[in-house]
Amino acid sequence: MSGDIEAIGAAVTAGLAGHAVEPRHGGGGAHAGGRCLNCGTSLVGSHCHHCGQNADIHRSFGAIGHDLVHAIFHFEGKIWNTLPLLAWRPGDLTRRYIHGERARFISPLALFLFAVFLTYAVLAMVGSGGGVGEGIAKAAAEQTRANALKEGFEQEVDRVDAALLRKDLPREEQQKLQDERAALQKSADYLGVARNLSETERRSGPPVLDDPKEQVMTGVDFLSRTKVDTGVEFIDHGMEKALANPALVIYKLQANAYKFAWALIPLSLPFMWLLFPFSRRFHTYDHFVFVTYSISFMLLLFVVVRLLNLTIFGELAIFIAMLYVPFHMYRQLHDAYRSSRFGALVRTTLLLFFSLYAVIAFMLMLLALGVLG
């Protein structure tokens, strides 16, 4: 079931990428002054007026690089028209694209997919940069190791307990098994393998801690020592597998985040509607362009900050980025929707909370896919 869902996510991502980067009409070319090699129409200029295909062809080795860059950016200077506006005047870019100036800018969907691919590539090369995320990943790996050891010890203890239940067991053999069981328990305590919780401990729940990383892993440890029983078989099975191997869940979260990154857009659209409820001036497409450009900028900003973290300017970059994110949202809202300064300020405050809710919903979706997979 989960494998099918993951395949659908990958297919949607690939389909969006193809739709975003493929020219609308044709893709090759023909010699100017002759006939279009795509549709056969007589050529008048540098492009076929019937299908839009470029009249020039190129079959050199250097053309491979041109095609690659063109596929991502449509090459014709669009990246240099788009990125400066996206960074400093995002509302102007959004409004102009919505109102029809589209030939000179990268489409929001193409830019979003490029930002997703770039983010994934950078994180794969340099890592997430420590912090809570990397700490949780390391703790999950430790929890997986501990669970594997615990399972091994429990199997040995069950074997010993089964042998001790024999009625015809000689006294010497019984003492030997009891010593073996005690040795197993000491080994488990020495290796930090947690025992099962008592009924009182299960009722009291996990402790509340200040450190979010420790709180998450304490909760995971508590659940791993408590039998999962929701009454729904496939949920119980998925939870048991996830608790037995949390490192695999973390890996699935990372993989699914790339496959299902596009889901951030539909998750964000209802919140944008709430900023302008019942307004007839703005349509779903307007909100789509706004959200897609905004998320693209945030991903590109994250990439820049992550790379600067490799230098001595890392902490300064994080500080500036944290201040610039709400300012960027404000400018995009103010200019794209022609809001007043006060209205844009109020909506920016709301949008910060809505963005957090959308990210939480996205993470819960990824967690569900990872747990039930």
C-alpha positions in Angstrom: 0.0 0.0 0.0 2.7 2.5 1.1 4.9 1.4 -1.8 2.1 2.2 -4.2 1.7 5.6 -2.5 5.4 6.3 -2.8 5.4 5.3 -6.4 2.5 7.7 -7.0 4.4 10.5 -5.3 7.5 9.9 -7.4 5.4 9.7 -10.6 3.6 13.0 -9.8 7.0 14.7 -9.1 8.4 13.4 -12.4 5.3 14.4 -14.3 5.4 17.9 -12.8 9.0 18.2 -13.7 8.4 17.1 -17.3 5.5 19.5 -17.7 7.4 22.4 -16.2 10.6 22.1 -18.2 9.3 20.8 -21.5 8.5 23.5 -24.0 4.8 23.7 -24.8 5.2 23.1 -28.5 8.0 20.8 -29.8 11.6 20.7 -28.7 14.0 20.3 -31.6 14.5 22.6 -34.5 15.0 23.0 -38.3 17.2 25.2 -40.5 15.9 28.7 -40.9 14.4 29.3 -44.3 13.4 25.7 -44.8 10.6 23.7 -43.3 10.0 22.9 -39.7 11.3 19.4 -38.9 8.5 19.0 -36.4 5.4 19.9 -38.4 6.6 20.6 -41.9 5.4 24.3 -42.0 7.5 26.7 -44.1 9.7 28.8 -41.8 9.6 32.6 -41.8 11.7 33.5 -38.8 13.8 31.8 -36.1 10.8 29.9 -34.8 8.0 28.0 -36.5 4.8 30.1 -36.3 2.7 27.0 -36.3 4.2 24.8 -33.5 6.7 27.2 -31.9 9.7 24.9 -32.4 13.1 26.6 -32.8 14.4 26.8 -36.3 18.0 26.2 -35.4 19.4 22.8 -34.8 22.5 21.9 -32.9 24.2 18.5 -32.8 27.6 19.4 -31.2 28.9 18.0 -27.9 28.6 21.5 -26.3 24.9 21.6 -27.2 24.3 18.9 -24.5 25.1 21.5 -21.8 22.9 24.0 -23.6 20.0 21.6 -23.7 20.4 20.7 -20.0 20.4 24.4 -18.9 17.6 25.2 -21.3 15.5 22.3 -19.8 15.9 23.7 -16.3 15.7 27.4 -17.0 14.4 27.7 -20.5 17.9 29.2 -20.8 17.0 32.5 -22.6 18.0 34.7 -19.6 14.9 33.8 -17.6 16.9 32.9 -14.5 18.4 36.4 -14.4 15.0 38.0 -14.8 13.4 35.8 -12.1 15.9 35.4 -9.2 16.5 39.1 -8.5 12.8 39.8 -8.4 12.1 36.7 -6.4 14.7 37.7 -3.8 13.9 41.4 -3.4 10.6 42.1 -5.1 8.6 38.8 -4.9 5.2 40.5 -4.9 6.1 42.3 -8.2 7.2 39.0 -9.8 4.1 37.3 -8.6 1.7 40.0 -9.9 3.4 40.3 -13.2 3.4 36.6 -13.8 -0.3 36.3 -12.9 -1.2 39.2 -15.2 0.5 37.7 -18.2 4.2 38.5 -18.2 5.3 34.9 -18.4 7.7 34.6 -21.4 10.5 36.4 -19.5 10.2 34.6 -16.2 10.7 31.0 -15.0 7.3 29.5 -14.3 6.7 29.0 -10.6 6.3 25.2 -10.9 9.6 24.9 -12.8 11.4 27.0 -10.2 9.8 25.0 -7.4 11.0 21.7 -8.8 14.5 23.0 -9.5 14.6 24.3 -5.8 13.5 20.9 -4.6 16.1 19.0 -6.6 18.8 21.5 -5.6 17.9 21.2 -1.9 18.0 17.4 -2.1 21.3 17.4 -3.9 23.0 19.8 -1.5 21.7 18.0 1.6 22.9 14.7 0.1 26.4 16.2 -0.4 26.9 18.2 2.7 24.3 16.8 5.1 21.7 18.7 7.2 24.3 20.5 9.3 23.8 19.1 12.7 21.3 20.5 15.2 18.1 18.8 16.3 17.5 17.0 13.0 20.9 15.3 13.0 20.7 14.6 16.7 17.4 12.9 16.3 18.8 10.8 13.4 21.7 9.6 15.5 19.4 8.9 18.5 17.1 6.9 16.2 20.1 4.8 15.0 21.0 4.2 18.6 17.4 3.3 19.4 17.4 0.8 16.5 20.5 -0.8 17.8 19.1 -1.0 21.3 15.9 -2.5 20.0 17.8 -5.2 18.1 19.8 -6.1 21.2 16.6 -6.1 23.3 14.9 -8.5 20.9 17.9 -10.8 21.1 17.9 -10.7 24.9 14.1 -11.3 25.0 14.4 -14.4 22.8 17.2 -15.8 25.1 15.2 -15.0 28.2 12.1 -16.7 26.7 14.2 -19.7 25.9 15.5 -19.9 29.5 12.0 -19.3 31.0 10.6 -22.1 28.8 13.3 -24.4 30.0 12.7 -23.5 33.6 9.0 -24.5 33.3 9.9 -28.1 32.7 8.7 -30.2 35.7 11.4 -32.9 35.3 14.2 -30.3 35.3 17.2 -31.5 37.5 18.1 -29.1 40.3 21.6 -28.5 39.0 20.2 -27.7 35.5 17.6 -25.4 37.1 20.3 -23.5 39.0 22.4 -23.2 35.8 19.5 -21.7 33.9 18.7 -19.3 36.7 22.3 -18.1 36.6 22.1 -17.8 32.9 19.0 -15.7 33.2 20.6 -13.4 35.8 23.7 -13.0 33.5 21.4 -12.0 30.6 19.7 -9.4 32.7 23.1 -8.0 33.9 24.3 -7.9 30.3 21.2 -6.1 29.2 21.6 -3.5 32.1 25.2 -3.0 31.2 24.4 -2.4 27.5 21.6 -0.1 28.3 18.8 -2.3 27.0 15.7 -1.1 28.7 13.3 -3.5 30.4 9.6 -3.5 29.8 7.5 -0.9 31.6 5.4 -1.7 34.6 1.7 -0.9 34.6 2.3 2.1 36.9 5.0 3.5 34.6 2.8 3.0 31.5 0.0 5.0 33.1 2.2 7.9 34.2 3.5 8.3 30.6 6.9 9.7 29.4 8.5 12.6 31.3 8.2 16.1 30.0 11.7 17.5 29.1 13.0 20.9 27.9 15.2 19.6 25.1 13.1 18.7 22.0 15.6 16.1 20.8 15.6 14.3 24.2 11.8 14.6 24.4 11.3 12.9 21.1 13.6 10.1 21.8 12.2 9.7 25.4 8.8 9.3 23.8 10.1 6.8 21.3 11.8 4.8 24.1 8.5 4.9 26.1 6.5 3.6 23.1 9.1 1.0 22.3 8.7 -0.5 25.7 4.9 -0.4 25.6 2.8 -2.7 23.4 0.9 -0.8 20.7 -2.8 -1.6 20.7 -4.9 0.8 18.7 -7.4 -1.8 17.7 -6.5 -1.3 14.0 -4.3 -4.2 12.8 -2.4 -2.4 10.0 -1.7 0.6 12.2 -0.5 -1.6 15.1 1.8 -3.5 12.7 3.2 -0.3 11.2 3.8 1.2 14.6 5.6 -1.9 15.9 7.9 -1.9 12.8 8.6 1.8 13.2 9.4 1.5 16.9 11.6 -1.5 16.2 13.6 0.4 13.6 13.2 4.2 14.0 16.3 4.8 11.8 14.5 3.3 8.9 11.6 5.7 9.6 14.0 8.6 9.5 15.3 7.4 6.2 11.8 7.1 4.7 11.0 10.6 6.0 13.9 12.0 4.0 13.1 10.0 0.9 9.4 10.9 1.0 10.1 14.5 1.6 11.7 14.7 -1.8 9.0 12.6 -3.5 6.1 14.5 -2.0 7.5 18.0 -1.8 4.8 19.1 -4.2 2.2 18.3 -1.5 3.3 21.5 0.3 1.5 23.5 -2.4 -2.0 22.1 -2.0 -1.6 22.0 1.7 -0.8 25.8 1.7 -3.6 26.9 -0.7 -6.5 26.7 1.9 -4.5 28.9 4.3 -4.0 31.5 1.5 -7.8 31.5 0.9 -8.2 32.2 4.6 -6.1 35.4 4.2 -8.6 36.7 1.6 -11.9 34.9 2.5 -14.8 35.4 0.0 -12.7 37.8 -2.1 -13.6 37.8 -5.8 -10.5 39.7 -6.8 -8.2 36.8 -6.3 -8.5 33.2 -7.6 -7.0 29.9 -6.8 -4.5 30.3 -9.5 -3.3 33.6 -8.0 -2.7 31.8 -4.7 -1.0 28.9 -6.4 1.6 31.3 -8.1 2.1 33.1 -4.7 2.6 29.9 -2.7 4.8 28.2 -5.3 7.2 31.2 -5.7 7.3 31.7 -1.9 8.2 28.1 -1.2 10.8 28.1 -4.0 12.4 31.1 -2.4 12.4 29.5 1.0 14.1 26.4 -0.3 16.7 28.4 -2.2 17.4 30.5 0.9 17.8 27.3 2.9 20.4 26.1 0.4 22.3 29.3 0.5 22.3 29.3 4.3 23.3 25.7 4.5 26.3 26.3 2.2 27.3 29.4 4.2 27.2 27.2 7.3 30.3 25.6 5.9 32.1 28.9 6.4 32.7 31.3 9.3 29.6 33.2 8.3 27.2 30.4 9.2 25.6 31.9 12.3 25.4 35.4 10.7 23.6 33.8 7.7 21.1 32.1 9.9 20.4 35.3 11.8 19.8 37.3 8.7 17.7 34.6 7.1 15.4 34.5 10.2 14.8 38.2 9.9 14.4 38.2 6.2 11.8 35.5 5.9 8.9 37.5 7.5 10.1 40.6 5.6 10.0 38.6 2.3 6.5 37.4 3.1 5.4 40.9 3.9 6.7 42.3 0.6 5.2 39.6 -1.4 1.8 40.0 0.2 1.9 43.8 0.0 2.9 44.0 -3.7 1.2 40.9 -5.1 -2.2 41.5 -3.6 -2.0 45.3 -3.5 -2.7 45.2 0.2 -2.3 48.2 2.5 0.7 48.2 4.8 -1.4 47.4 7.9 -3.3 44.7 6.0 -0.1 43.1 4.7 1.5 43.2 8.2 -1.6 41.5 9.8 -1.7 38.9 7.0 2.1 38.3 7.3 1.7 37.5 11.0 -1.1 35.1 10.1 0.9 33.6 7.2 3.8 32.8 9.5 1.5 30.7 11.7 -0.3 29.2 8.7 3.1 28.2 7.2 4.0 26.4 10.4 0.6 24.6 10.3 1.2 23.6 6.7 4.7 22.3 7.5 3.4 20.3 10.5 0.7 18.8 8.3 3.3 17.9 5.7 5.6 16.3 8.3 2.6 14.3 9.8 1.8 13.1 6.3 5.5 12.0 5.8 5.5 10.4 9.2 2.3 8.4 8.4 3.9 7.2 5.2 7.1 6.2 6.9 5.3 4.4 9.8 2.8 2.5 7.7 5.3 1.7 5.0 
